[in-house]
């Protein structure tokens, strides 16, 4: 009896988790800005270097400019 209940819960959960996504909604869901970086630490390091080179944000609050010498 417990196995039948467990099976019903699993099947019910699987059916609820499925959702139809319309084509115009897929465009929003596939936006690159919504993607999570696979390695957050590496992404943070790359963002830090980019901000130093860009010089527009001052390397996330640290001193320095576009030359990369902070």
SELO-26334 format. One record per atom (N, C-alpha, C, O): atom name; residue number from 1; x, y, z. Coordinates in nm, 4 decimals, always signed. Layout:
<pts>
+------+-----+----------+----------+----------+
! atom !  nr !       xx !       yy !       zz !
+------+-----+----------+----------+----------+
!   CA ! NUM !        X !        Y !        Z !
...
+------+-----+----------+----------+----------+
</pts>
This chain:
<pts>
+------+-----+----------+----------+----------+
! atom !  nr !       xx !       yy !       zz !
+------+-----+----------+----------+----------+
!    N !   1 !  +0.0822 !  -0.1200 !  +0.0000 !
!   CA !   1 !  +0.0000 !  +0.0000 !  +0.0000 !
!    C !   1 !  +0.0867 !  +0.1267 !  +0.0000 !
!    O !   1 !  +0.0539 !  +0.2253 !  -0.0660 !
!    N !   2 !  +0.1972 !  +0.1227 !  +0.0745 !
!   CA !   2 !  +0.2864 !  +0.2389 !  +0.0786 !
!    C !   2 !  +0.3509 !  +0.2641 !  -0.0576 !
!    O !   2 !  +0.3713 !  +0.3784 !  -0.0984 !
!    N !   3 !  +0.3823 !  +0.1552 !  -0.1265 !
!   CA !   3 !  +0.4451 !  +0.1705 !  -0.2587 !
!    C !   3 !  +0.3488 !  +0.2342 !  -0.3585 !
!    O !   3 !  +0.3893 !  +0.3164 !  -0.4407 !
!    N !   4 !  +0.2240 !  +0.1968 !  -0.3512 !
!   CA !   4 !  +0.1239 !  +0.2544 !  -0.4406 !
!    C !   4 !  +0.1082 !  +0.4041 !  -0.4134 !
!    O !   4 !  +0.0998 !  +0.4847 !  -0.5061 !
!    N !   5 !  +0.1045 !  +0.4393 !  -0.2869 !
!   CA !   5 !  +0.0947 !  +0.5820 !  -0.2500 !
!    C !   5 !  +0.2158 !  +0.6596 !  -0.2962 !
!    O !   5 !  +0.2034 !  +0.7707 !  -0.3478 !
!    N !   6 !  +0.3341 !  +0.6009 !  -0.2777 !
!   CA !   6 !  +0.4574 !  +0.6670 !  -0.3211 !
!    C !   6 !  +0.4586 !  +0.6833 !  -0.4727 !
!    O !   6 !  +0.4984 !  +0.7878 !  -0.5241 !
!    N !   7 !  +0.4149 !  +0.5801 !  -0.5437 !
!   CA !   7 !  +0.4106 !  +0.5873 !  -0.6892 !
!    C !   7 !  +0.3135 !  +0.6951 !  -0.7355 !
!    O !   7 !  +0.3429 !  +0.7678 !  -0.8303 !
!    N !   8 !  +0.2003 !  +0.7062 !  -0.6712 !
!   CA !   8 !  +0.1036 !  +0.8098 !  -0.7083 !
!    C !   8 !  +0.1585 !  +0.9500 !  -0.6826 !
!    O !   8 !  +0.1370 !  +1.0414 !  -0.7622 !
!    N !   9 !  +0.2285 !  +0.9659 !  -0.5727 !
!   CA !   9 !  +0.2873 !  +1.0971 !  -0.5419 !
!    C !   9 !  +0.3939 !  +1.1335 !  -0.6455 !
!    O !   9 !  +0.3985 !  +1.2473 !  -0.6921 !
!    N !  10 !  +0.4785 !  +1.0385 !  -0.6812 !
!   CA !  10 !  +0.5840 !  +1.0657 !  -0.7794 !
!    C !  10 !  +0.5269 !  +1.0976 !  -0.9164 !
!    O !  10 !  +0.5719 !  +1.1916 !  -0.9819 !
!    N !  11 !  +0.4287 !  +1.0208 !  -0.9601 !
!   CA !  11 !  +0.3672 !  +1.0463 !  -1.0906 !
!    C !  11 !  +0.2939 !  +1.1799 !  -1.0894 !
!    O !  11 !  +0.3019 !  +1.2564 !  -1.1855 !
!    N !  12 !  +0.2229 !  +1.2079 !  -0.9811 !
!   CA !  12 !  +0.1522 !  +1.3362 !  -0.9706 !
!    C !  12 !  +0.2482 !  +1.4543 !  -0.9726 !
!    O !  12 !  +0.2206 !  +1.5562 !  -1.0359 !
!    N !  13 !  +0.3612 !  +1.4406 !  -0.9030 !
!   CA !  13 !  +0.4617 !  +1.5470 !  -0.9035 !
!    C !  13 !  +0.5230 !  +1.5688 !  -1.0398 !
!    O !  13 !  +0.5508 !  +1.6820 !  -1.0794 !
!    N !  14 !  +0.5441 !  +1.4593 !  -1.1118 !
!   CA !  14 !  +0.6011 !  +1.4714 !  -1.2461 !
!    C !  14 !  +0.5040 !  +1.5396 !  -1.3417 !
!    O !  14 !  +0.5455 !  +1.6176 !  -1.4274 !
!    N !  15 !  +0.3767 !  +1.5109 !  -1.3274 !
!   CA !  15 !  +0.2782 !  +1.5724 !  -1.4158 !
!    C !  15 !  +0.2600 !  +1.7212 !  -1.3868 !
!    O !  15 !  +0.2372 !  +1.8002 !  -1.4784 !
!    N !  16 !  +0.2699 !  +1.7588 !  -1.2618 !
!   CA !  16 !  +0.2542 !  +1.8995 !  -1.2256 !
!    C !  16 !  +0.3752 !  +1.9806 !  -1.2708 !
!    O !  16 !  +0.3620 !  +2.0985 !  -1.3035 !
!    N !  17 !  +0.4926 !  +1.9183 !  -1.2728 !
!   CA !  17 !  +0.6149 !  +1.9894 !  -1.3076 !
!    C !  17 !  +0.6230 !  +2.0236 !  -1.4564 !
!    O !  17 !  +0.7004 !  +2.1112 !  -1.4950 !
!    N !  18 !  +0.5461 !  +1.9573 !  -1.5386 !
!   CA !  18 !  +0.5480 !  +1.9839 !  -1.6825 !
!    C !  18 !  +0.4634 !  +2.1075 !  -1.7132 !
!    O !  18 !  +0.3532 !  +2.1241 !  -1.6609 !
!    N !  19 !  +0.5167 !  +2.1919 !  -1.7973 !
!   CA !  19 !  +0.4435 !  +2.3128 !  -1.8362 !
!    C !  19 !  +0.4689 !  +2.3399 !  -1.9837 !
!    O !  19 !  +0.5790 !  +2.3176 !  -2.0340 !
!    N !  20 !  +0.3680 !  +2.3873 !  -2.0509 !
!   CA !  20 !  +0.3838 !  +2.4250 !  -2.1913 !
!    C !  20 !  +0.4332 !  +2.5688 !  -2.1966 !
!    O !  20 !  +0.3816 !  +2.6569 !  -2.1277 !
!    N !  21 !  +0.5327 !  +2.5899 !  -2.2788 !
!   CA !  21 !  +0.5896 !  +2.7235 !  -2.2955 !
!    C !  21 !  +0.5640 !  +2.7655 !  -2.4390 !
!    O !  21 !  +0.6027 !  +2.6958 !  -2.5328 !
!    N !  22 !  +0.5001 !  +2.8774 !  -2.4555 !
!   CA !  22 !  +0.4689 !  +2.9284 !  -2.5895 !
!    C !  22 !  +0.5970 !  +2.9796 !  -2.6561 !
!    O !  22 !  +0.6920 !  +3.0179 !  -2.5877 !
!    N !  23 !  +0.5992 !  +2.9802 !  -2.7895 !
!   CA !  23 !  +0.7211 !  +3.0242 !  -2.8600 !
!    C !  23 !  +0.7680 !  +3.1641 !  -2.8215 !
!    O !  23 !  +0.8883 !  +3.1874 !  -2.8093 !
!    N !  24 !  +0.6754 !  +3.2570 !  -2.8024 !
!   CA !  24 !  +0.7193 !  +3.3922 !  -2.7672 !
!    C !  24 !  +0.7706 !  +3.3996 !  -2.6235 !
!    O !  24 !  +0.8412 !  +3.4943 !  -2.5890 !
!    N !  25 !  +0.7370 !  +3.3026 !  -2.5395 !
!   CA !  25 !  +0.7905 !  +3.2983 !  -2.4035 !
!    C !  25 !  +0.9295 !  +3.2347 !  -2.4002 !
!    O !  25 !  +1.0101 !  +3.2646 !  -2.3121 !
!    N !  26 !  +0.9565 !  +3.1477 !  -2.4957 !
!   CA !  26 !  +1.0879 !  +3.0835 !  -2.5018 !
!    C !  26 !  +1.1972 !  +3.1854 !  -2.5284 !
!    O !  26 !  +1.3098 !  +3.1703 !  -2.4810 !
!    N !  27 !  +1.1648 !  +3.2872 !  -2.6028 !
!   CA !  27 !  +1.2622 !  +3.3918 !  -2.6318 !
!    C !  27 !  +1.3087 !  +3.4580 !  -2.5027 !
!    O !  27 !  +1.4272 !  +3.4871 !  -2.4868 !
!    N !  28 !  +1.2172 !  +3.4816 !  -2.4122 !
!   CA !  28 !  +1.2528 !  +3.5446 !  -2.2853 !
!    C !  28 !  +1.3303 !  +3.4480 !  -2.1970 !
!    O !  28 !  +1.4273 !  +3.4878 !  -2.1324 !
!    N !  29 !  +1.2893 !  +3.3223 !  -2.1931 !
!   CA !  29 !  +1.3557 !  +3.2238 !  -2.1082 !
!    C !  29 !  +1.4963 !  +3.1915 !  -2.1559 !
!    O !  29 !  +1.5808 !  +3.1523 !  -2.0754 !
!    N !  30 !  +1.5230 !  +3.2069 !  -2.2836 !
!   CA !  30 !  +1.6544 !  +3.1753 !  -2.3384 !
!    C !  30 !  +1.7484 !  +3.2958 !  -2.3386 !
!    O !  30 !  +1.8568 !  +3.2881 !  -2.3966 !
!    N !  31 !  +1.7106 !  +3.4047 !  -2.2765 !
!   CA !  31 !  +1.7937 !  +3.5244 !  -2.2753 !
!    C !  31 !  +1.9262 !  +3.4946 !  -2.2043 !
!    O !  31 !  +1.9246 !  +3.4371 !  -2.0954 !
!    N !  32 !  +2.0402 !  +3.5316 !  -2.2624 !
!   CA !  32 !  +2.1702 !  +3.5015 !  -2.2016 !
!    C !  32 !  +2.1880 !  +3.5632 !  -2.0631 !
!    O !  32 !  +2.2620 !  +3.5097 !  -1.9806 !
!    N !  33 !  +2.1214 !  +3.6743 !  -2.0373 !
!   CA !  33 !  +2.1343 !  +3.7368 !  -1.9062 !
!    C !  33 !  +2.0724 !  +3.6561 !  -1.7939 !
!    O !  33 !  +2.1050 !  +3.6773 !  -1.6771 !
!    N !  34 !  +1.9833 !  +3.5635 !  -1.8278 !
!   CA !  34 !  +1.9200 !  +3.4798 !  -1.7270 !
!    C !  34 !  +1.9999 !  +3.3533 !  -1.6978 !
!    O !  34 !  +1.9697 !  +3.2821 !  -1.6020 !
!    N !  35 !  +2.0987 !  +3.3252 !  -1.7770 !
!   CA !  35 !  +2.1790 !  +3.2042 !  -1.7568 !
!    C !  35 !  +2.2733 !  +3.2233 !  -1.6377 !
!    O !  35 !  +2.3345 !  +3.3289 !  -1.6219 !
!    N !  36 !  +2.2835 !  +3.1214 !  -1.5560 !
!   CA !  36 !  +2.3753 !  +3.1246 !  -1.4427 !
!    C !  36 !  +2.5126 !  +3.0793 !  -1.4892 !
!    O !  36 !  +2.5229 !  +2.9853 !  -1.5679 !
!    N !  37 !  +2.6181 !  +3.1445 !  -1.4420 !
!   CA !  37 !  +2.7518 !  +3.0991 !  -1.4814 !
!    C !  37 !  +2.7815 !  +2.9627 !  -1.4189 !
!    O !  37 !  +2.7455 !  +2.9385 !  -1.3036 !
!    N !  38 !  +2.8466 !  +2.8736 !  -1.4936 !
!   CA !  38 !  +2.8745 !  +2.7402 !  -1.4389 !
!    C !  38 !  +2.9730 !  +2.7441 !  -1.3222 !
!    O !  38 !  +2.9652 !  +2.6595 !  -1.2331 !
!    N !  39 !  +3.0652 !  +2.8403 !  -1.3207 !
!   CA !  39 !  +3.1630 !  +2.8537 !  -1.2129 !
!    C !  39 !  +3.1560 !  +2.9965 !  -1.1608 !
!    O !  39 !  +3.2195 !  +3.0853 !  -1.2175 !
!    N !  40 !  +3.0799 !  +3.0208 !  -1.0535 !
!   CA !  40 !  +3.0602 !  +3.1578 !  -1.0051 !
!    C !  40 !  +3.1900 !  +3.2285 !  -0.9653 !
!    O !  40 !  +3.2033 !  +3.3489 !  -0.9872 !
!    N !  41 !  +3.2858 !  +3.1558 !  -0.9073 !
!   CA !  41 !  +3.4106 !  +3.2197 !  -0.8647 !
!    C !  41 !  +3.4893 !  +3.2697 !  -0.9854 !
!    O !  41 !  +3.5445 !  +3.3797 !  -0.9834 !
!    N !  42 !  +3.4938 !  +3.1879 !  -1.0902 !
!   CA !  42 !  +3.5650 !  +3.2283 !  -1.2105 !
!    C !  42 !  +3.4938 !  +3.3454 !  -1.2769 !
!    O !  42 !  +3.5588 !  +3.4366 !  -1.3280 !
!    N !  43 !  +3.3619 !  +3.3435 !  -1.2764 !
!   CA !  43 !  +3.2851 !  +3.4533 !  -1.3348 !
!    C !  43 !  +3.3118 !  +3.5835 !  -1.2583 !
!    O !  43 !  +3.3268 !  +3.6895 !  -1.3192 !
!    N !  44 !  +3.3177 !  +3.5756 !  -1.1266 !
!   CA !  44 !  +3.3458 !  +3.6951 !  -1.0462 !
!    C !  44 !  +3.4847 !  +3.7503 !  -1.0769 !
!    O !  44 !  +3.5028 !  +3.8718 !  -1.0848 !
!    N !  45 !  +3.5827 !  +3.6620 !  -1.0941 !
!   CA !  45 !  +3.7182 !  +3.7067 !  -1.1264 !
!    C !  45 !  +3.7225 !  +3.7724 !  -1.2634 !
!    O !  45 !  +3.7890 !  +3.8744 !  -1.2812 !
!    N !  46 !  +3.6523 !  +3.7149 !  -1.3601 !
!   CA !  46 !  +3.6490 !  +3.7741 !  -1.4944 !
!    C !  46 !  +3.5787 !  +3.9098 !  -1.4909 !
!    O !  46 !  +3.6224 !  +4.0034 !  -1.5579 !
!    N !  47 !  +3.4714 !  +3.9217 !  -1.4144 !
!   CA !  47 !  +3.4022 !  +4.0498 !  -1.4033 !
!    C !  47 !  +3.4924 !  +4.1543 !  -1.3397 !
!    O !  47 !  +3.4915 !  +4.2705 !  -1.3804 !
!    N !  48 !  +3.5702 !  +4.1136 !  -1.2401 !
!   CA !  48 !  +3.6618 !  +4.2067 !  -1.1735 !
!    C !  48 !  +3.7654 !  +4.2593 !  -1.2731 !
!    O !  48 !  +3.7908 !  +4.3796 !  -1.2791 !
!    N !  49 !  +3.8247 !  +4.1693 !  -1.3505 !
!   CA !  49 !  +3.9248 !  +4.2097 !  -1.4493 !
!    C !  49 !  +3.8618 !  +4.2984 !  -1.5558 !
!    O !  49 !  +3.9215 !  +4.3978 !  -1.5972 !
!    N !  50 !  +3.7423 !  +4.2634 !  -1.6003 !
!   CA !  50 !  +3.6748 !  +4.3434 !  -1.7018 !
!    C !  50 !  +3.6471 !  +4.4845 !  -1.6511 !
!    O !  50 !  +3.6665 !  +4.5818 !  -1.7240 !
!    N !  51 !  +3.6020 !  +4.4957 !  -1.5268 !
!   CA !  51 !  +3.5703 !  +4.6273 !  -1.4723 !
!    C !  51 !  +3.6963 !  +4.7114 !  -1.4554 !
!    O !  51 !  +3.6928 !  +4.8332 !  -1.4726 !
!    N !  52 !  +3.8069 !  +4.6469 !  -1.4219 !
!   CA !  52 !  +3.9325 !  +4.7212 !  -1.4105 !
!    C !  52 !  +3.9739 !  +4.7737 !  -1.5476 !
!    O !  52 !  +4.0134 !  +4.8894 !  -1.5611 !
!    N !  53 !  +3.9646 !  +4.6887 !  -1.6483 !
!   CA !  53 !  +4.0038 !  +4.7301 !  -1.7831 !
!    C !  53 !  +3.9113 !  +4.8373 !  -1.8373 !
!    O !  53 !  +3.9550 !  +4.9313 !  -1.9036 !
!    N !  54 !  +3.7834 !  +4.8220 !  -1.8083 !
!   CA !  54 !  +3.6862 !  +4.9177 !  -1.8592 !
!    C !  54 !  +3.7040 !  +5.0540 !  -1.7923 !
!    O !  54 !  +3.6915 !  +5.1580 !  -1.8571 !
!    N !  55 !  +3.7331 !  +5.0524 !  -1.6637 !
!   CA !  55 !  +3.7555 !  +5.1772 !  -1.5917 !
!    C !  55 !  +3.6289 !  +5.2524 !  -1.5596 !
!    O !  55 !  +3.6355 !  +5.3621 !  -1.5042 !
!    N !  56 !  +3.5144 !  +5.1977 !  -1.5923 !
!   CA !  56 !  +3.3907 !  +5.2719 !  -1.5707 !
!    C !  56 !  +3.3326 !  +5.2512 !  -1.4321 !
!    O !  56 !  +3.2572 !  +5.3359 !  -1.3841 !
!    N !  57 !  +3.3656 !  +5.1412 !  -1.3670 !
!   CA !  57 !  +3.3091 !  +5.1153 !  -1.2359 !
!    C !  57 !  +3.4151 !  +5.1156 !  -1.1274 !
!    O !  57 !  +3.3804 !  +5.1086 !  -1.0095 !
!    N !  58 !  +3.5387 !  +5.1231 !  -1.1610 !
!   CA !  58 !  +3.6422 !  +5.1262 !  -1.0593 !
!    C !  58 !  +3.6639 !  +4.9922 !  -0.9916 !
!    O !  58 !  +3.6973 !  +4.9885 !  -0.8732 !
!    N !  59 !  +3.6462 !  +4.8835 !  -1.0624 !
!   CA !  59 !  +3.6726 !  +4.7489 !  -1.0137 !
!    C !  59 !  +3.5910 !  +4.7151 !  -0.8904 !
!    O !  59 !  +3.6454 !  +4.6705 !  -0.7894 !
!    N !  60 !  +3.4616 !  +4.7362 !  -0.8985 !
!   CA !  60 !  +3.3655 !  +4.6983 !  -0.7946 !
!    C !  60 !  +3.3994 !  +4.7620 !  -0.6597 !
!    O !  60 !  +3.3954 !  +4.6951 !  -0.5564 !
!    N !  61 !  +3.4319 !  +4.8882 !  -0.6606 !
!   CA !  61 !  +3.4518 !  +4.9604 !  -0.5363 !
!    C !  61 !  +3.5974 !  +4.9812 !  -0.4991 !
!    O !  61 !  +3.6262 !  +5.0636 !  -0.4122 !
!    N !  62 !  +3.6889 !  +4.9110 !  -0.5603 !
!   CA !  62 !  +3.8301 !  +4.9284 !  -0.5288 !
!    C !  62 !  +3.8856 !  +5.0457 !  -0.6102 !
!    O !  62 !  +3.8299 !  +5.0845 !  -0.7129 !
!    N !  63 !  +3.9960 !  +5.1001 !  -0.5615 !
!   CA !  63 !  +4.0586 !  +5.2101 !  -0.6325 !
!    C !  63 !  +4.1285 !  +5.1607 !  -0.7572 !
!    O !  63 !  +4.1643 !  +5.0433 !  -0.7659 !
!    N !  64 !  +4.1478 !  +5.2466 !  -0.8514 !
!   CA !  64 !  +4.2163 !  +5.2090 !  -0.9742 !
!    C !  64 !  +4.1446 !  +5.2639 !  -1.0941 !
!    O !  64 !  +4.0329 !  +5.3148 !  -1.0847 !
!    N !  65 !  +4.2099 !  +5.2528 !  -1.2058 !
!   CA !  65 !  +4.1509 !  +5.3056 !  -1.3276 !
!    C !  65 !  +4.1542 !  +5.2052 !  -1.4383 !
!    O !  65 !  +4.1566 !  +5.0845 !  -1.4145 !
!    N !  66 !  +4.1544 !  +5.2553 !  -1.5604 !
!   CA !  66 !  +4.1524 !  +5.1688 !  -1.6760 !
!    C !  66 !  +4.2844 !  +5.1011 !  -1.7054 !
!    O !  66 !  +4.2905 !  +5.0121 !  -1.7902 !
!    N !  67 !  +4.3905 !  +5.1416 !  -1.6368 !
!   CA !  67 !  +4.5213 !  +5.0832 !  -1.6661 !
!    C !  67 !  +4.5402 !  +4.9468 !  -1.6028 !
!    O !  67 !  +4.6286 !  +4.8722 !  -1.6450 !
!    N !  68 !  +4.4604 !  +4.9116 !  -1.5034 !
!   CA !  68 !  +4.4713 !  +4.7827 !  -1.4378 !
!    C !  68 !  +4.5716 !  +4.7810 !  -1.3243 !
!    O !  68 !  +4.6083 !  +4.6738 !  -1.2762 !
!    N !  69 !  +4.6166 !  +4.8974 !  -1.2806 !
!   CA !  69 !  +4.7175 !  +4.9034 !  -1.1744 !
!    C !  69 !  +4.6514 !  +4.9521 !  -1.0448 !
!    O !  69 !  +4.6654 !  +5.0684 !  -1.0069 !
!    N !  70 !  +4.5805 !  +4.8633 !  -0.9789 !
!   CA !  70 !  +4.5179 !  +4.9071 !  -0.8540 !
!    C !  70 !  +4.5944 !  +4.8562 !  -0.7396 !
!    O !  70 !  +4.5582 !  +4.8820 !  -0.6248 !
+------+-----+----------+----------+----------+
</pts>
